[in-house]
């Protein structure tokens, strides 16, 4: 019963943010920023908002159902979802190398595309938190790290676990978390949501195949660092702005 109530509250939290276009995270961010026009302060505000809306609520929900241990160990309710079983040590190393190589290859291709003036294909959404100065880079990094930790707690662990407890299905639990993760990024537009849904599916697979929530958190943070810091730097360094 408690799990069902908490799941309904989690769903309501996301739906309210989408319908009102001002989520609790946005309200916290506004309160932290105040009347300041500082971009770093705005990013720190968003970090506080995301940490509160997703991270704090997740820890409270897990504590209420007595499952704080799930932060460190893949819950049995989610084990084997979609037939995905944890990888062995060698496979984990190969996966880590493949992911790292993919990011490096992507960065290299973007740099060459910008330099050669080739068309760059990707989501058109541009976060207002992208780093343009060294000071903004630090705040953007804090935002990326907070989002990686808090959002994975909420969308990859807490919501799937609650849904799995309520429905008895690990797969349905994971799908519920994935759907809410995608819906929460509605503000990024159609292209952004497609990208987010693919990233969410990849993060879900990584969590289920490793049993390590911190691995999904780390990859999520790296994705956000790429969007907020690395890509903007490459665009300044190799794009048209470098010629001005």
N, C-alpha and C positions, 0 to 999 in steps of 0.2 A: 504493500500500500504506500509506504513512504517513498519507495523508488518511483512509483507511478506519479506521485505528487511532484517529486523533484524533476522528473523528466518533463512533465507538463510545464513546470516553471521555467525550465531551460528553453523549451520550444517557444514559450510565451515571450521570453527575454529577447530572442532573435526576431520573432515576428513583430514585436512592438518596435524594435529598432528600425526594421524595414519600413513599416507602415508610417511611423512618425517621422522618419528620416532624421531622427536625432536619438541615437541609442544612448544607453547609460554611459558607455565609454566616451561618447561625444560630450555628454554633460560634465563628466569628470574632467575631461580635457579642457573644456571651456573654463571650469572653475580654477584649474591650475594655471592656465594661461592668463586669466583675468583680462585686463585691458591692454596688456603688453602686445606689441607687434613683433616681438622677437621670434624668429623662426625656430631657433633651438629650444626656446621655452615651450613653443607650441608642440614640438616633437616630444619633449619630455611629458607634456600634458597628455598626449595621446598614449604614451607608454604607461602612464598612471591609469588612464581610463581602461586600456586593454587589460592591464594587470588586475584591475579591480573587477571588471565585468566578467572576465573569463577565468583568470587565475584564482582569485579569492573565492569566487562562487564555487569553483570546482573543488577546492580544498574543503570548503564547508560542506558541500554535498557528500563528498567521499567520507568525511568524518561522521556525518549523520548516519550513514549506512554502515559505518564501521569498516570501511575498505580503503583506508589511507595506504595500506600496504600495496595497493594496486599501482601506485606511482612507481614502485621499484620492480614489481613483478607482473608480467602479463596475466591478467585475471583469467581463471579457467573458463569463465563465461564467454570469453572472446577467443579462446584457443581453438585453432582449426577452422576459423571462419573462411568460407569459400575454398576450403581444402588447403589453405596456406599453412605450412608448418615451419617452425624456426629453422634457419639455415645453420650449417656447421661453421666452425672457425674459418676454414679456408674459403668457403663461399662468402662469408662476411667480409673478409679482406678483399676479395675480388669485387664485391659489390661496392665497397668504399672506394677502391681505386677507380672503378668505372664511373661512379658519381663525380669524384674529383676530376677525373679526366674529361668528363662531359662539360663541367663548368669551365675548365680551362679552354677546351675547344670552342665552346660557345663565345667566350670572351674574345678569343683570337679571331673568330669569324666576324664578330661584331666590329672589332677594330679595323679589319681589312675592308669590310663593307662600307664603313664610314669613310675611310681613307680613299677608297675607290669610287665613292659616291653611288654605290649600289643601293637598290631599294632594300630597306630593312623591314622584314616581316615580323609582326608581333602585335601584342595588345596595344591599343592606342592610349589606354589610361595612363596618366602621369600623376603619381602621388605628390601632393603639395609638400611632403616631408623630404623630398630628395635633397641630398646634400650638395651645396654649392660652395661652401667654404670649409676650412678645417674645423671651426667651431661647430658648424652644422653637421659635420661628419661624425663627431662624437655623439651628438644627440640622436642622429639617425641610427647609429650603431646600438645605442641603448634601446631605441624603439624596436629595431629588428630583433634584438635578443629577447626583449620582453614579449613581443608578439610570438616568437617561436616557442617560448616556454608556456605562456598562458593559453594560447590558442590550441596547442597540442594537448594540454591538460583537459581542456573543455571538449574539443571536437573529436579527438582521437581516443580519449580515455573515458571521461566522465559521462558524456552523452551516450556513446556506444555501450558502456557498461550498464547504465540505467535502462536503456532500451532493451538490452539483452536479458536483463533480469526480469523486466516486465513481460517481454514477448517470448522468452525462452529460446530465441534465435540469435546466434552470434552474428550471422550475416546481416540480418535485419538491423541489429544494433549498429554495426559499422556503416551500413547504408544511411541510417538516420543521421549519424554524425557527419558523414560526407555531404548529405543534402543540406544540412544546416550550415555547414562550413561554406558551401557554395552560395547559399541564400544570403548569408551575412555579408558577402562581397558584391551584392547586387549593384551597389553604387559605382562599381568599376565598368558597368556597361556589358553588353553581350560578349564582346571579345575578351574582356577581362574575366568574366565569369567562366567562359570556356577554359581559359588558362588556369583559373583557380580550381575548377573541377578536376582538371588533369593533375595538377599539383597535389590536390587533396587525395586523389586516388593513389598517387605514388607514395605519399606520406603514410597513407593507411597500409599499403602493402609493406612498406619498410617496417612499420611498427609490428605488424603481424608476423613478418618473416624473421625478425630479429628478437622480438619480445622486449625490446629496449625502447622505452618511451623517450629517453634522452637522445637516442639516435634520430628519431623523428623531429624532436625539438631542435637539434643541431642543424639538420638539413633545412628545416623551415626557416631558421635564423639566417642561414647562408643564402637561401633564395631571396629573403628580404634585404640582406646586405647587398646582394647583386643588384636588386631593383633600386634601392635607395642611394647606394654609394658607388659601386663598381661601374654600372652602366652609365650613370651621369658623368663620371670621371672620364670614361672612354669617349663619350660624346663630346666632351669639352676638349679632350686631347686630340682626337682624330677627326672630329666633325667640322662643320663650317665655322663653329665658334672659334676654333684654333687659328683661323686665318684672319680674324679681325684685329 
